[in-house]
């Protein structure tokens, strides 16, 4: 029955011919598992949480949520072949769960499922925007819920296709050296405003970028006061290089500190990223951008040998500022040091290092 079984995390699965499976998103799935597992332990340790994997394909993401995070998962796809594949993979893992053959938007209007799920997972091709409202409608009877979604429309979220950004996200997105963070914050802004239509406060548990994919996992809570607080985290921002304004974007934190403290993973790469998230958490709400060292070195014609990132961060802190690494790039950092001072610091360090 099973021709080519693979292992990812604690789940076994068969990719199935003709069904999309991206092995490079293993890390994203491992991080998502760790965040959802931490959430369940903190919020609902003993009670079952139900989740709909709405674009399931092989079912691997939902399988891992069931096997590793102890969620009760149902699976949905509009492809009959994907439904067959996911069903086989449920059987392979001895998981109980329904597999639906349907279009998600149509499925979301079925009143019989409106109060069934505590969480909805959206992993479509391209933008999740057309599916945010249907997902939130499905969750709207809950006092508290989880919305987890990905985006892969890079040219739009990185500002290359400006008209599309305005049309789908209602934001002006510059194409700059920190566009991956800007794109993430625009995506979060769009989801937060859509959630507000259902009187849901929007609280990010973890939001990150990895290999052309933006990922957001957020807690939703019915609360007028919470929605008003959510709206304070949405505004335009200033590009530190051009001084031009862009957005609106989400200017609040990208992570939840308590969730990060609880989250862990057997995947060494995922654990490395969790540590990066913990490191940069404190600066993600006050500084909605990061500095790319190659971009600054090129843009300001800085000559000489550049010191290590750790040396730069040490000097930043010695000067009384805060600074951290960032998961967005191994050649970038986050700091509250003004750009003019930071450029001067790099000039000084490059001269000292080159002498």
Buried (B, 14 or more C-beta within 10 A) or exposed (E): EEEEEEEBBBBBBBBBEEBEBBEEBBBBBBBBBBBBBBBBBBBEEEEEBBBBBBBBBBBBBBBBBBBBBBBBBBBBBBBEEBBBBBBBBBEBBEBEBEBBBBEBBEBBEEEEBBEBBBBBBBBBEEBBBEBBBBBBBBBBBBEBBBBBBBBBBBEBBBBEBBEBBEEBBEBBBBEBBBBBBBBBBBBBBBBBBBBBEBBBBBBBBBBBBBEBBBBBBBBBBBBEEBBEBBBEBBBEBEBBBEEEEBBBBBBBBBBBEEBBEBBEBEBEEBBEBBEBBBBBBBBBBEBBBBBBBEBBBEEBEBEBEBBEBEEBBEBBBEEEBBBBBBBBBEBBBBBEBEBEEBBBBBBEBBEEEEE
